[in-house]
């Protein structure tokens, strides 16, 4: 068994998707009539400026009480309008190459599976390890089913998923130093950067993939 693991935000696509999905959904579902139940985005940032996890949870909580089908409809539109136009082509090409070499592809993300599942279906991804919404009576509670899939939590989930599997080779891709646990969990870790190589990559025995360098090679 060979596996290739990909972080998603700023690795496969060029932006952070979690909060953007909430903002998109509020507009897409025209939730202005519920405005008294939604905290202003800037106010949330001011309150939790030094605590990104609480900030992220508070933003997501603004969608509480919305029916599952409505959130799924918004997620499909978010995928079509926001994710597809912002994919890093060389990363997706690398996914295809790994798949042709017999690797199973997995997304391992702190984003939300409600829209990542659409990407997985379209791009030959075998599995999505991400954040699932918690529902009650088919209404969103504003909470996740388990701890945020971030940092060490990614590794805990991978251990649970692959603990009994015989893995011949593994490779992971991420843009962020917060994913060091993921990058070191695999045989080979590759750090995706937009423009420049970063010193912590070599310091941790990882490899670089600089998108700007790839683009220059294509032009040459």
C-alpha positions as MATLAB code, in Angstrom:
seq = 'XXXXXXXXXXXXXXXXXXXXXXXXXXXXXXXXXXXXXXXXXXXXXXXXXXXXXXXXXXXXXXXXXXXXXXXXXXXXXXXXXXXXXXXXXXXXXXXXXXXXXXXXXXXXXXXXXXXXXXXXXXXXXXXXXXXXXXXXXXXXXXXXXXXXXXXXXXXXXXXXXXXXXXXXXXXXXXXXXXXXXXXXXXXXXXXXXXXXXXXXXXXXXXXXXXXXXXXXXXXX';
ca = [
       0.000    0.000    0.000;
       1.288    3.458   -0.949;
      -0.362    6.665    0.228;
      -0.031   10.351   -0.640;
      -1.488   12.787    1.896;
      -2.393   16.377    1.068;
      -3.258   19.281    3.296;
      -5.808   21.370    1.397;
      -5.823   25.088    2.218;
      -2.875   26.960    0.662;
      -1.570   23.582   -0.486;
      -4.090   22.345   -3.062;
      -5.978   25.659   -3.326;
      -4.623   29.174   -2.885;
      -6.715   30.284    0.101;
      -7.993   29.236    3.519;
     -11.368   27.613    2.954;
     -12.986   27.103    6.369;
     -14.054   30.644    7.280;
     -14.666   31.480    3.633;
     -17.223   28.681    3.417;
     -19.161   30.250    6.305;
     -19.105   33.711    4.731;
     -20.118   32.286    1.355;
     -22.972   30.305    2.903;
     -24.362   33.293    4.761;
     -24.589   35.197    1.489;
     -25.713   32.240   -0.626;
     -28.559   31.365    1.736;
     -29.443   35.036    2.202;
     -29.379   34.791    5.996;
     -30.003   38.489    6.565;
     -33.342   37.711    8.211;
     -31.355   35.889   10.909;
     -28.894   38.752   11.337;
     -29.646   39.132   15.044;
     -28.256   35.638   15.606;
     -25.041   36.220   13.661;
     -22.097   38.044   15.134;
     -20.284   40.481   12.864;
     -17.158   38.859   11.363;
     -14.916   41.744   12.358;
     -16.240   41.654   15.923;
     -15.363   37.955   16.151;
     -11.820   38.706   15.017;
     -11.482   41.496   17.569;
     -12.694   39.290   20.419;
     -10.502   36.303   19.589;
      -7.543   37.902   17.828;
      -5.018   35.845   19.810;
      -6.961   32.579   19.743;
      -7.479   31.374   16.184;
      -9.184   28.141   17.246;
     -11.862   30.013   19.200;
     -12.133   32.510   16.352;
     -12.699   29.712   13.837;
     -15.267   28.013   16.081;
     -17.129   31.261   16.689;
     -17.358   31.946   12.963;
     -18.638   28.432   12.248;
     -21.162   28.723   15.096;
     -22.925   31.441   13.112;
     -24.409   28.692   10.913;
     -26.127   26.923   13.804;
     -29.739   25.982   13.214;
     -29.381   25.695    9.429;
     -30.742   22.539    7.816;
     -28.200   19.989    6.548;
     -29.568   20.044    2.986;
     -29.165   23.830    2.781;
     -25.554   23.659    3.994;
     -24.797   20.890    1.510;
     -26.322   22.917   -1.323;
     -24.171   25.904   -0.334;
     -21.108   23.642   -0.110;
     -21.592   22.405   -3.663;
     -21.854   25.964   -4.926;
     -18.836   27.008   -2.846;
     -16.848   24.182   -4.408;
     -17.894   25.229   -7.916;
     -17.462   28.987   -7.545;
     -14.558   29.296   -5.118;
     -12.504   26.109   -4.960;
     -12.324   24.949   -8.570;
     -11.061   28.310   -9.949;
      -8.340   28.517   -7.277;
      -6.686   25.118   -7.487;
      -2.903   24.897   -7.849;
      -2.530   23.064  -11.151;
       0.928   21.555  -10.469;
      -0.298   20.085   -7.182;
      -3.302   18.458   -8.823;
      -1.016   17.193  -11.596;
       1.183   15.669   -8.902;
      -1.842   13.944   -7.404;
      -2.609   12.396  -10.773;
       0.988   11.248  -11.166;
       0.983    9.625   -7.722;
      -2.294    7.902   -8.496;
      -0.879    6.521  -11.744;
       2.073    5.207   -9.710;
      -0.291    3.247   -7.505;
      -0.724    5.635   -4.590;
      -4.003    6.118   -2.760;
      -4.665    9.847   -2.391;
      -6.040   11.354    0.816;
      -6.935   14.904    1.800;
      -5.976   15.641    5.422;
      -7.368   19.050    6.266;
      -8.639   21.365    8.980;
     -11.280   22.417    6.460;
     -14.792   20.983    6.297;
     -15.643   17.690    4.643;
     -18.986   19.097    3.478;
     -17.213   20.698    0.487;
     -13.982   18.661    0.420;
     -16.020   15.580   -0.501;
     -16.918   17.210   -3.833;
     -13.223   17.696   -4.594;
     -12.489   14.100   -3.650;
     -15.161   12.807   -6.009;
     -13.902   14.854   -8.951;
     -10.153   14.308   -8.484;
      -9.811   10.642   -7.642;
      -9.190   11.112   -3.923;
      -9.758    7.905   -1.982;
     -10.513    9.487    1.383;
     -11.023   12.774    3.219;
      -9.752   13.236    6.768;
     -11.268   16.536    7.860;
     -13.864   18.211   10.076;
     -17.429   16.875   10.005;
     -20.411   18.950   11.137;
     -22.482   17.796   14.100;
     -26.241   17.732   13.449;
     -29.257   17.235   15.665;
     -32.626   16.504   14.045;
     -30.968   17.377   10.721;
     -30.111   20.886   11.939;
     -26.512   22.039   12.350;
     -25.511   22.530   15.988;
     -22.703   24.931   15.099;
     -20.163   22.399   16.362;
     -17.840   19.714   14.997;
     -18.169   15.984   15.610;
     -14.707   15.843   17.206;
     -11.597   17.960   17.833;
     -10.462   20.250   15.031;
      -8.409   18.269   12.499;
      -5.291   20.384   13.026;
      -1.683   19.709   14.045;
      -1.316   16.589   16.181;
      -5.002   15.750   15.690;
      -4.242   14.961   12.046;
      -1.709   12.363   13.157;
      -4.096   10.867   15.713;
      -6.666   10.370   12.989;
      -4.126    8.894   10.597;
      -2.975    6.470   13.282;
      -6.583    5.374   13.710;
      -7.128    5.042    9.975;
      -3.891    3.300    9.004;
      -2.733    1.750   12.282;
      -3.268   -1.821   11.114;
      -2.254   -1.278    7.494;
       1.024   -2.273    5.890;
       2.266    0.902    4.202;
       5.014    0.427    1.643;
       5.647    4.136    1.123;
       4.038    7.395    2.191;
       4.427   11.037    1.195;
       2.727   14.181    2.492;
       2.293   17.741    1.257;
       1.514   20.887    3.244;
       2.265   24.590    3.209;
       2.333   25.127    6.961;
       4.746   24.571    9.840;
       1.686   23.631   11.913;
       1.632   20.437    9.823;
       5.068   19.271   10.957;
       3.420   16.280   12.689;
       1.812   15.285    9.372;
       4.944   15.942    7.308;
       7.075   13.843    9.658;
       4.483   11.067    9.953;
       5.173   10.044    6.355;
       8.389    8.715    4.817;
       8.734   11.911    2.813;
       7.374   15.367    3.605;
       7.087   18.105    0.987;
       6.431   21.740    1.869;
       4.481   23.719   -0.722;
       5.406   27.417   -0.884;
       4.206   30.136   -3.200;
       7.358   32.178   -3.792;
      10.368   31.390   -1.587;
      12.005   28.509    0.221;
      11.632   28.657    3.986;
      14.424   27.818    6.439;
      12.343   25.476    8.614;
      11.922   23.080    5.699;
      15.543   21.905    5.509;
      15.925   22.206    9.275;
      13.309   19.481    9.635;
      14.617   17.211    6.900;
      11.777   18.049    4.497;
      11.690   18.903    0.798;
      10.581   22.085   -0.963;
       8.087   22.565   -3.750;
       8.067   26.272   -4.681;
       5.219   27.126   -7.021;
       6.940   30.201   -8.441;
      10.000   28.114   -9.364;
       7.766   25.551  -11.062;
       6.085   28.328  -13.078;
       9.444   29.759  -14.193;
      10.563   26.331  -15.402;
       7.363   26.007  -17.467;
       7.995   29.422  -19.039;
      11.609   28.491  -19.829;
];
